[in-house]
Amino acid sequence: MTTPLARSRRAWLREHSELGVGLLLAVIGVLVLTDALTMNVDTGQRGPVGPRTVPLVVGGGLLAVAVLLTVDVLRGGRGEAETGEDIDLSEPSDWRTVLLLAGVFLAGAVLIGPLGFPIAGALLFWGSAYALGSRRADRDPLIAAVLSLVTYVVFNNLLGVPLPGGPLMGVL
């Protein structure tokens, strides 16, 4: 048997469940700030905005949102229930799609080293389209290949962010 105190405690936590989101945001904010502050930075190689700037802003923003959310929840604020027109909350989650997408992302992470970004990215885009319901075998691989190659060229050649080319390194 549960005591009335335990039931009231559970009821209070259920009514203030958004505090969990605030706690999660605070933990992530502290982790980001800790990582940014312990980062080794060569002062001679940084420009006016160093590599710590963005993580410090993001970590501070996460902490600020966590505090504001916690204060709002403790003052009685509640998040609105999802009322999206395309979401039927009475239907169960589609775990097949979630697991397919997780598998596709994991495969992309594993294959990017040996196959390079253009091939692994094409498989990632094609697998994601398949997991989300597209069954156009004549169109999807071509679109995935074009998206992957354009992404590779933009990041590698235009932005200067080196991506692994894999076997296509000499071709691209």
Salt bridges, closest charged atoms under 4 A:
GLU18 OE1 - ARG78 NH1 3.85
ASP138 OD1 - ARG136 NE 3.27
ASP140 OD1 - ARG139 NE 3.64
